[in-house]
Amino acid sequence: MPKGGKKGGHKGRMRTYTSPEEIDAQMKAEKERKKKEEEEGAAVNDNQSEDKLTASGSEDSDDEGSEKRKGVEGLIEIENPNRVAQKAKKVTDIELEGPKQLSRREREEIEKQKAKERYMKMHLAGKTDQAKADLARLAIIRKQREEAARKKEEERKAKEAVQAAAAAKELHTLSLK
């Protein structure tokens, strides 16, 4: 892809293109650099593992020495009394039995869940205002449905009576003819 974007370079400069040979050379150099870093990293890891096996008592110095330092920090030895080195905690050292201090948000969340559970128990028992209103509404609906079913039954019986009377009248007229 040409360098300089779609509309050309700054103030009429010509576009410059990277040749395929240059791209191949850059990719080879990058691969070689990565291989070299991997080999050096493997050699450093081997040396560190041998040092850890030979040293038995000084874990603090091994931990600081094994850390990969960035920039000039690796070249200059710094003695900062205020710097606290973070040590890895062992599983056996962690206190599981001690009282856990909860944050304000966690406490509020737990209280909120407990309150919700209490409300649901009371609601299911029918002790809350909302539950009482729901039960009253259900009772009204049940009565309306019973009345509607009763009216429907009466209409059906009336219709049957009318049909029976009509059938009897028709029989009577047929017998007279």
PETA-V497421 format. One line per field, one symbol per residue. ss: DSSP state (H for helix, E for strand, C for the rest). psi: psi as a letter, one per 20 degrees, with the letter a starting at -180 (. if undefined). burial: # if it has 24 or more other C-alpha atoms within 12 Angstrom, else .. A space follows every 10 residues. Layout:
# PETA-V497421
ss->???
psi->???
burial->???
This chain:
# PETA-V497421
ss->CCCCCCCCCH HHCCCCCCCH HHHHHHHHHH HHHHHHHHHH HHHHHHHHHH HHHHCCCCHH HHHHHHCCCC HHHHCCCCCC CCCCCCCCCC HHHCCCCCCC CCCHHHHHHH HHHHHHHHHH HHHHHCCCHH HHHHHHHHHH HHHHHHHHHH HHHHHHHHHH HHHHHHHHHH HHHHHHC
psi->qqqiagjaap ljqqqpqpqh ghgggghghg gggggggggg gggghggghg ghhhphinhg hhghhippqq cihhhpppno hipoppqpqq hhhpohhqpp pqrgggghgg hggghggggh ghghikirgg gggghgghgg gggghggggg gggghggggh gghggghggg gghhhh.
burial->.......... .......... .......... .......... .......... .......... .......... .......... .......... .......... .......... .......... .......... .......... .......... .......... .......... .......
